[in-house]
Amino acid sequence: MRGFTLVELLTVAAIMLILSGIILTSFRVGQGSLALDRSAHKFAQDMRRAMELALRAQPLGACAISGYGVYVNKNNPQDKEYRIFGDCNWNGFYDAGDVTVEVLKFEKGVHISGVSPNPIAHIFFLPPDPQVGIFPGNPATAQVILQLENDPSRVKTLTINNKGVIDID
C-alpha cells in the first residue's frame, strides 16, 4: 500500500494551521507598524510642503498670505487629522481668519497621542528665509507624538525645531 494515513494527513494539516496563525498574527502587527511609519513620514513631508509654499510665497485666492503653516490639535475629537493653512491675518497661527489649504488624515489606526509643549501647535513658515514660528509660546522645538490605537507601546515622535529641521524618532 502506498499513500498517507489519516493521522499523517491530520498532523500535517495541524502544523500548517499553526504556522499560518503565527504568520497572520505577525502580518497584522507589521501592518500597524508600517502604518505608523508611513503616517510619521507623511506628516514630515506635509511640513516640508508648507515650508515650500511659504518659500514660493504662493498666493491663495483673494487673501494676502503672510506665510503657511501646519496646525495640530490634540484636544480635537478628530485627533487623526491636521491642517495646512495659509495665514491671512498675519498673526502666525491658525484661526478663523485663515485659509485651510488642506485637511489631512493619518492612516487608519494611527492618532495623535500628544503635542508638546501644549496640546495645540501652530508651526508657521514666514517667507523668504523661511523663518519658523512655533506657537503658542514660540519655544525652540515642538513635538507631535503619533501612536497606534491598538498598541499604545508603538509611538513615533516628530520633533520640529525653530530652524525648520524635522526629526522622526
C-alpha positions in Angstrom: 0.0 0.0 0.0 1.2 3.4 -0.9 -0.1 6.7 0.4 -0.6 8.6 3.6 -2.5 7.6 6.7 -5.3 9.7 8.2 -3.1 10.5 11.2 -0.2 11.8 9.0 -2.6 14.0 7.0 -4.1 15.4 10.2 -0.7 16.1 11.6 0.4 18.0 8.5 -2.8 20.0 8.5 -2.4 20.9 12.1 1.2 22.1 11.6 0.1 24.2 8.6 -2.8 25.7 10.6 -0.5 26.6 13.5 2.1 28.2 11.1 -0.5 30.2 9.2 -1.9 31.5 12.5 1.6 32.7 13.6 2.3 34.3 10.2 -1.1 36.1 10.1 -0.6 37.5 13.6 2.8 38.8 12.7 1.5 40.3 9.5 -1.2 42.3 11.3 1.4 43.7 13.8 3.7 44.6 10.9 0.8 46.3 9.1 0.3 48.6 12.1 4.0 49.4 12.4 4.1 50.3 8.7 1.0 52.5 9.0 2.7 54.4 11.9 5.9 54.8 9.9 4.0 56.0 6.8 1.9 58.4 8.8 5.0 59.9 10.5 6.8 60.4 7.2 3.8 61.8 5.5 3.4 64.3 8.3 7.0 65.4 7.9 6.6 65.6 4.2 3.5 67.8 4.7 5.5 70.1 7.0 8.1 70.4 4.2 5.2 71.1 1.8 4.0 74.0 4.0 7.6 75.3 4.1 7.8 75.1 0.3 4.5 77.0 -0.1 6.0 79.7 2.1 9.2 79.9 0.1 7.3 80.3 -3.1 5.0 82.9 -1.4 2.2 81.3 -3.4 -1.0 83.4 -3.3 -4.2 81.8 -2.2 -7.4 83.3 -3.5 -8.1 86.9 -2.5 -6.2 86.5 0.7 -2.9 88.2 1.2 -0.9 85.3 2.7 1.9 86.2 5.1 3.1 82.6 5.3 2.0 79.0 5.5 1.9 76.5 8.4 0.6 73.3 9.9 -2.0 73.2 12.7 -2.2 70.2 15.1 -4.7 69.9 17.9 -4.6 67.0 20.4 -7.8 68.3 22.1 -9.8 67.9 18.8 -12.1 64.9 18.9 -10.7 64.2 15.4 -7.2 63.6 16.7 -6.5 61.8 13.5 -6.1 64.9 11.3 -4.0 68.1 10.9 -4.3 71.1 8.6 -2.0 73.0 6.3 -3.1 76.6 6.4 -2.4 80.0 4.8 -2.1 82.9 7.3 -4.3 85.7 6.0 -4.4 87.9 9.1 -0.6 88.0 9.6 -0.6 86.7 13.2 1.4 83.5 12.6 -1.1 80.9 13.9 -4.3 79.2 12.6 -7.6 80.9 13.5 -10.9 81.9 11.9 -9.4 84.5 9.6 -7.1 82.0 7.9 -7.5 79.7 4.8 -7.3 76.0 5.1 -5.2 74.7 2.2 -5.9 71.0 3.1 -7.1 68.8 5.9 -5.0 65.7 6.1 -5.7 62.5 8.0 -3.4 59.9 9.4 -3.8 56.3 8.3 -6.3 54.0 9.9 -5.3 53.0 13.4 -2.9 56.0 13.9 -3.8 59.0 16.1 -2.1 61.9 17.8 -1.3 60.9 21.4 0.5 64.1 22.4 1.7 67.5 21.3 4.2 69.4 23.3 4.8 71.9 24.7 1.0 72.4 24.5 -1.9 70.2 23.3 -2.1 72.6 20.3 0.7 73.5 17.9 0.9 76.0 15.1 4.1 75.6 13.1 4.4 78.6 10.9 6.8 79.4 8.0 7.3 83.0 7.1 9.0 83.8 3.8 11.5 84.5 2.4 14.0 82.6 4.6 11.6 81.0 5.8 11.6 81.9 9.4 9.9 79.3 11.6 7.5 80.1 14.3 6.1 77.6 16.8 3.1 78.8 18.7 1.9 79.2 21.4 4.8 80.5 23.3 7.4 80.3 20.5 9.5 77.5 22.0 12.7 76.2 20.4 11.0 72.9 19.4 7.6 71.3 19.1 6.9 67.6 19.3 4.0 65.6 17.8 3.6 62.1 19.1 1.8 59.6 17.0 0.6 56.3 18.4 -1.1 53.1 17.2 -4.6 52.8 18.6 -4.4 49.1 19.2 -0.9 49.1 20.5 -0.1 52.1 22.7 3.5 51.0 23.1 4.3 51.8 19.5 4.9 55.5 19.0 6.7 57.8 16.6 7.8 61.3 17.8 8.3 64.1 15.3 10.4 67.0 16.5 10.3 70.3 14.7 12.8 73.0 15.7 12.7 76.7 15.1 15.2 76.3 12.3 12.8 74.1 10.3 14.6 70.8 10.9 12.2 67.8 11.3 13.3 64.7 13.1 11.5 61.4 13.4 12.2 59.1 16.3 
